[in-house]
Amino acid sequence: MSFRMIRTCIWCLIIIAVSCKKDKPQTPAPAVPEDTSVQVVLASVPYERLSDYHFFTGALRDQNPNAGVLPYTLASTLFTDYALKKRFVWMPDGKTAQYVADDKILDFPVGAVLIKNFYYDRVLPLLNQKLLETRIMVQTDTGWLFAEYVWNEAQTEAYLDMNGSNVALDWMSETGANRHATYRIPSAVECKTCHKSNETAIPIGPKPQNLNNTFTYNNGAQNQLRKWVEMGYLEDNLPAHIVSTVDYTDGTQPLPDRVRSYLDINCGHCHQEGSHCSYRPLRLGFSETTDLSHLGVCIFPDEAISDTLKYIITPGMPNRSVLYYRLKSTEEGTRMPLLGRTLVHQEGLDLIKEWINSLPPCTP
C-alpha cells in the first residue's frame, strides 16, 4: 500500500471519530448549587464584601431581603443630613431576642445581625437613587461587632471600610429644591462615640418603645413587635402596655411627645448615664424627659457659650436657649449632635422652636 493511501485512510479514521463524537454529545458535569441562604460565620466576620453575607437576593442595590431577613423601622428616626434609611434584622434558626424594658435595647442572641442602609433618592443630575453605606452590627460571644461597608460608584457592591470618608452629593428635595451635602461615613472611632454604654458597644434604635408601631410588610400591615414574635425573633412575654415614642413628624400627636421622641432618637444615646455626654445635665431618653429639668427647661448651662443664652431651654425664647442654638449651629465645636450631621435639620429645629414657645415662664 502506498504512502498516499495510508495517509488517506488515517484522515478517514479521524473524520469518522470526530463524527461519532458529535453524534454522542458529552453530558456536562452537574453544577454545584451555591448556598444562597444568609451566611454569618462568627469566626469569619466581618467579610470583605457585603454580598458575602447573602442578606439580599437579586441585584444587591435593590435591597430585596433574603429569607429570614426582616425589615423594620423606628417610630422616630435619626436625622443624618436628610439621608434615607432601610433597616433589617436577621437571627440564626432557633435564636430569640428577649424583652428587657420598654426603653432598653432588646437582649439579642449571639449571631443576631442588625443591618442599616443609608441612601438618597433623586440624586442629581439623573435623579436616581444612590446608596452610600451599609452598617451592620453582629452580636458575638464577646459583644457587638461593628462593620461599615461603603458602596462603589457602580452600585454593585459595598466593601468593608472602617477608616471613615466623605461623599459630596447633590440631590433634589421632595419640595423640588436642590440640596447639597458632604455626607460623612463614620470611622470605627466615630461609630463607638455614639454607640456605647460604659465603653461597651451597643445598638441605639431597636427598643420596644421604638418598635411598638405598625409596619407594612409584603403580606400586609402588622405591629412590628408582634411580627418579631411571629417570626420567632422575640420571646412572647411582652407587657400588656408599652410606653412608646411617637413619629415626631406626625402633627396629630401631642407636641411634648413629639419633642421628647425627637430628642430621644437624636440625642438620648449620648445624653444618658455612662455615655459620651453623661457629664452634661441633660438626660434625653424618652423615659426620662417627663421631668422638664432633664430637658434643660430653666436649667443653667454647664458652660458659658454666650451671655445671650440664659438657660438650656428658656421658655418662650428659642434664641436665648442653648439647646436651640446648638441644633441651629453647623460648627463642629457647638453643634448638636456632635456627629452624624453637617446640615441644619430645619423641620426638627422648627419643632423645638414651637415647643419652647409653648412653655410657661420659669418661676423665680
N, C-alpha and C positions, 0 to 999 in steps of 0.2 A: 504494500500500500504506500502510495507516495506521501511525501510530507504535506502537500497541499490538501490531500484527502483527510489525513489525520487532523490537521488544523480545523478543517470544516466540521468534522464530527464533534470536536471539542466545543466549538461555538454552538452547535445544535444542542448538546447536552446542557450548556449554560442557559440557553434560552428556555429549554423545557423546565429546568429547575426554577428559574425565575417565574415562569408562567404558573407553575404549580403553587409556588409561594403566594402569588396573587390570588389564586383560586381559594386559598385557605388563609384568610386574614388572621393575624395574631390577635388574640383577646388581650386587651391591656390589663395590667395588674389593677385590682380594685383600689380606688383611692382611700387613704386612711382618713376617716372623717375627723375634722377638727372639733375639739371640745369647745362649744360656743357658750357654755354656761359661765357665770361670773367666776373669776379666778382671783382669790385673795389668799395667798400663801404667806402667813405671817413671817416666816423665816426669810422671805424674799422681798417683801415690800419695804420701801416704795419702788415700784417698777420705773423704768426709764420713760415709758410711753403710757399715756392714758388708755390707749386702746388695749393694752395688755391685760387690763382688768376685766374686759368684756362687760362693762356696765351698760353699754348701749349696743343696739343691733342696727344693721344697715350703715349708712354713712354716719360717721362719728359726729359730724357737725349737726345732724338732725336731732340728736339727743333723744332717740327713741329708747325708752328703758327696757332692759333685758328682763327676763322672768325673775321676779323677786325684788327688782329694783323699784321702790315705791316713791312716787313724787310726793312732796309735801310743801307747805308754805307756812308762814307765821302770820299771826293776826296783824302785827305791825312789823315792817321790815326796816333794816338798817339803811340809811342813806349813804351811798357810795358814788358821789358825783353823777347821780342820775343813772348809773348802770342798772340794768335789769338782772334778775337772778332766777335760776331754776335750781331747786333743791331736791335731793333724793336720799333715801336711806336703804341700806341693804344689810341683812343679817344672815349668818350661816343657818342651815337647817337645824331646827331644834333649839335655837338660841332665842331668848326673850329678854326684853328690857323690863325694868321694874320701876314702878311709881315710887318716888321718894316724898315729894311735897309739890304743891301747886307751882311754887316759884323756884324749884330746884331742877337741874338737868336730870333727865331720866338716867337711871343706872343701867348703862348699856353693857351687854355681854361682850366678852372677848371675841374679836372677829367682826364686830359691827363696823359699818362704814357709813360716814356722812359725806355727801357729795354736793358741792355748791358751784354752779357755773355763773360767771359774770359776763354779760354781753350788752351790746347796744343794738337797737333797731334803727333803721333809716340813716345809716352811716353814709356820709357824703363821699364821693359825688354820685354813687349809684343807688343810694337809699336802700342798701342791703343790710343784712344782719352781720355783726362781727363779734365773734367770741374772743375774749381776751385771756381769761384764766379760768382754771378749774381747781378748786381746793378740795382736797379730801382729808378726812380725819379717820384714822383706823384705831379702834380700841385694841390694844395689845395686852400681853400679860403684865407689862410694866407701865402701862398708861397710854394716853393718846399720842399717836404718831401723826405729825402734820406733813403733808406733801403738796407742793404747789406745782401746777402744770400750766405752761404758757403755750398758747395756740400759735401755730405758724400762720404766715400770711395766706397760704392756700386754704386754710381752714380744714385741713385734712387730718391733722394730728396735733396733740399737745404734749410737750416734753417737760420732764422734771427739771425745775429750776428754782432753787431756794435762795438765789442771790438778790432778788428784787430788781425791778426795772420800771421804766416809764414808757407809756404809749400815748402819743399825741393823736387825737382824732377829732373830727368834726361830725356833727350829726344834726338832724332836724328834729326839734321837739314835737310833741303832739299838737302844739298850737301853731306849728309851721315856722317857728323861729329857728335860725341857725345857731347852734351852740358849739363851743369848743372846750375841750378838757385835756389836760395832761394827766392821764389816768395812772395811778400808782399801783403796780403789782407788788405786794409786800415781800420783804425778805423774811427769812426764818426768825430773825430777832424781832421784826415788826409784828409778825403773827403772834409771837409769845407775849408781846406787850399787852395786847388786849385779851388774848385767850389764856388767862392764867388766874389761879386762885392759890395764894401762898406758894407761888413759884411752880405750881403744878399745872400742866397744860389741860385745858378743858374746852368743850364747845360752849357756845353762847345761847343759841336760839331754841333748841328742842326741849322746852319745858312744857308741862301740861298747860300752864296758863297761856302759852302762845299757840298751842296746837288744838285747843278746845274750840274749834270752829269748823265750818263746812268747806270741803274741797270738792271740786267737780272732777271725778275720775272718768275713765273711759266708759265705765258701766253705770255712771250716774253720780249724783252728789251724795256725800256722806260725811258725818262728823269724823275728823281725822283720827282722834283717839280711838273711836270705835273701829275704824278701818285698821289701825295698827293692831288692835286686839284680834280682829278677824283674820289678819294675815299671820298671826302668831308672833308678831313683833313686840307685843306689850302684854304683860300679865293682866288678866281681867280682875283687878282688885282696886279699880279707881273709886274715889269717893263719890257720893251722890251729887255733890256740888263742888265745882272748881272755880275759885276766884280767878277770873281770866282778863287778860289785856283785850283791848279793842283795836280796830283799824283806825288809826289816827286821822286818816283821810275821810272818814265817814262822818259827815256833818250831823247825822241824826243821833250820834252818841253824845253823852254828856261831855262838855268841854273839859272839865278836870280829868276825866278818864282818858280822853284823847291825848292830853298833855302828858299825863303820867305814863301812858303807853309809849309815846314818842320818846320820852327821856329814858324810859326803861331800856328800850332796844338800842338806842343810840349812845347812851351814856352810862347806863346802870352797871354794865360789866366792869367798868373801871372804878366807878364810884360806889364801891362796896368794901366790906372788910376783907383784908388780905389781897386786894387787887392794886392796880397800878396807881390809882389816885385815892387810896384809902386814907391818906393823910389830910385830905380835904374834908370840910364839914358836911358836904353833900352826901346823901345816901339816896340814890335814884332808882333803885329797884322798885318795881310796881307795888310789891307788898309793903314797902317801907314809906311810900310817899303819901299815905293817908295823913301823916304828920307833916304839916306845911313847913315846919322848920327844916326837915330833911331836904326839902326842895329849895331851901335858901331864902324863904319868904321872911323878910325883916331880920335877916341874919347878916352880920358884918362879914365881909370877905376876909380870908386869912392872909391876903397880900394886897397891898395898895397898888392898883393899876392906874387909877385916875381919881382926882378929887371929885369929879362929877359923878362917879359911880358909888352911890351911898351904900346900898345893900346888894347881896347876891341877887335877890329879887326885891325891887322897890315897887310896891303896889301902885298901879296907875301910872307908872313911869318907866316904860321899857328902856328908854335911852339913859336911864340912871341905874340900870340893873346889870350887874356883872355877867350873869348868865346870857342875857340877850346880846351884850357886847361881844362875848366870846363866840356865840353862834353866828354873829354877823361878820366876824373877822375871818380873813383868809391868811393872816400872818401865822407862821409856824409857832411863834412864841406865845401867841394869845388865843388862837382859835380853839374851839371845842366842837367835836372831838379832836384830839391831837393828830390822829391818823385816820386814814380812810376817806378823807375828802380834801379837795383843794378849792371847791366852789362853795358858794353860799346856797344852802337849801332854802330857797325863798318861801316855799309852802310851809316848811317847818318853822321858819322864822316868823311868818305871819300868824301861825297857830300860837306860838309862845307870846307874841305881842298881844293878841286878842285875850289870852288868859291873864296876862299881867294887868291889862286894863280893867279886867273884871274883878280884881281882888280889892277888898276893903283896905283902908289905910292901916299902917302899923299903929299899934297903941303905944303911948308913951311908957 
